[in-house]
Amino acid sequence: MTQTSINYARVLYGLSVSPESIKEAKEIFEKTPQLFPVLESPVVPVSQKEKAIKRIFEKKVADVICVLCRHHHAELLYEIFQAYQEYYNEQNQILNAELSYVVPPSKEQLEGIEAFLNKKYGAKAVAFTLKEEKSLVGGFVLRVKDQEFDYSLKGRINALQQKLIWR
């Protein structure tokens, strides 16, 4: 992630752009893949890009995208959206966690994991990224910041195997 992306993300946050607006903008780009190449194109005049942007996006988001187009930084949009989400979560004490599982966790299990993480990291909330991973055999692996909590059957088998090898 570039410093430019981080700076634009902080501008979006400073303008009080909601995470919902950013999510909506990302969805628009995902649903209309032809839009992104147009914004990056040096052939399309900036004035035409700005007209289209202002018709499609919410005002604050549109203003930032227009600035990006004027400064030829449209290619940074996805990176900026990601940086915004990270910065928003950091400012609001929301912890990002990736949970890999074999069987999807129940609501109660997720609440228990969230309570554990809130206590351990002093967060107010946890934003989970759920990922099915059949190779774990059973259990789950939780990744938070630079730590990994491996409660999978595969991880336990590997740990046991390491103990046996080192004897």
N, C-alpha and C positions, 0 to 999 in steps of 0.2 A: 504494500500500500504506500502510495507516495505522500509526501508532505502536502502537496497541492490538494490532493483528495481530502486529506484530513482537514485542511483549512476550509475548503468549501463545505464540508460536513458541519464544521463548527459554525459557519455562517448560517446554514440552514437551521441549526439548533438555536442560534442567537436570534433568528427571525421568528422563533416560536412555531416552526413548522411541526405539525404533529406526525408521529410515527405512521398514523393511518394515511396521511397524505403521501408520505414517502412510499408506503406499501402500494397505494393506488397508482402512483407514478410507475413503480416497477412493473405492476401488472399491465399497465398500458403498453410499456415497451415489450413485455413478453407476448402480449396478444397481437401486437402489430410490429412484427420483426422488421418490416420495411422502413419504419420510422427512424430507427437508429442510423442506418447508412445515409439517409437523407441529411440528418443533423451533422454528420461527420463530413459530408461531401463539400469540397471546395467549389464545386460547380454551381451549387444552389446558393443564390444570394442570401445573405444574412437576414435581410428584410422579409423574405418569404418564409424563412425558417421561423422567425419571431412571430409572424402572423399565425402560422400553424400551431406553434407552441402555446400561444396565448388562447387559442380556441380550445385546445385539448386539456391543458393542465390548470390546476388551481393557481391563483395569482402569485403567491410567494414562490412556489415551486417553479412556475413559468418564468418568473424574473431571474431566478438563479440559472435555469437552463439557457435562457437568452444570453446571459453573461458568459456562460461556458461556450456557447456557439460563437460569440463575438471574439473570444480569446482563443478559439480553436482548441478547446479542451473537452469537447463533447464525448470523446472516447473514454473519459474518466467517469462518466455517469454511474456505471454499476459499482465502481470502486467507491465513489462518493456516497452512494446509497448504503453500502456496507459500512463505511466509516461512520456515517451518521448513526446507524443502528448501534454500533459499538459505543460511540460517544454518548448517545442517549442513555443506553443501559448503564454506562459508567456513572453518569451524572445522577441517575435515579436509583442507584444501588441495585441494579438488576444484574444478576449473575448469569452468564451464558454457560450452559452445560450440554454436553452431547451424551446421550444415553443410547448405547448399542444393546440390543436384546435379541433373544430368540423368540420368546412369546411376549406380545405387547403387555406392558405393565398396566395394572388396574389403576383406577383413580386414587385409591388409598395408598398404593405403593408409591405413586408419583408424589403424593402429598408427604409421605414419610421421607422420601429422598429430598424433597424440597426443604422440609423442616431441618434435616441433617445439614444440608448445604447452607441454609440461612444462618444456622447456629455457628457452623465452622468458619464461614467467611464474613459474617456480619451483614449479609445482604437482606434487602427488603423483599425481594422476589427472585424467582429463577425462571429464565427463558430456556426451555428444553428444545433441543433438536433431537428428535427420535429417529433412530436408524435401525432397521431390521438387519441382523447379521447371523445367519444360520450357522456359520462356522464356529460360533461360540459354544455350541452343543447345548448349553443350558446356562441360566443365570443372566448376568448383564455386566457391561463395562461402562463406567461413568468417567467422562473426561471433563475436567474443569480447570481452566487456566492452564498451568503446566503440570497438573497432577492427573494421574489415572488411578481409579479405584476398580480393580479387576475382581469381580465376584462371579466370574464365569467358570463353568466346568472346564473349559479348555485351559483357562489360566491356572486353575488349581492342578490340573494334570501336568502342565508344563512345570509348575513349581515343584511338584512331587518328583518329576523326572530329573530336575536339576539337583535336588537333594540326593537322589540316588546316584547320580553321576559323580558328585563331589565326595562321596564316601570312599 
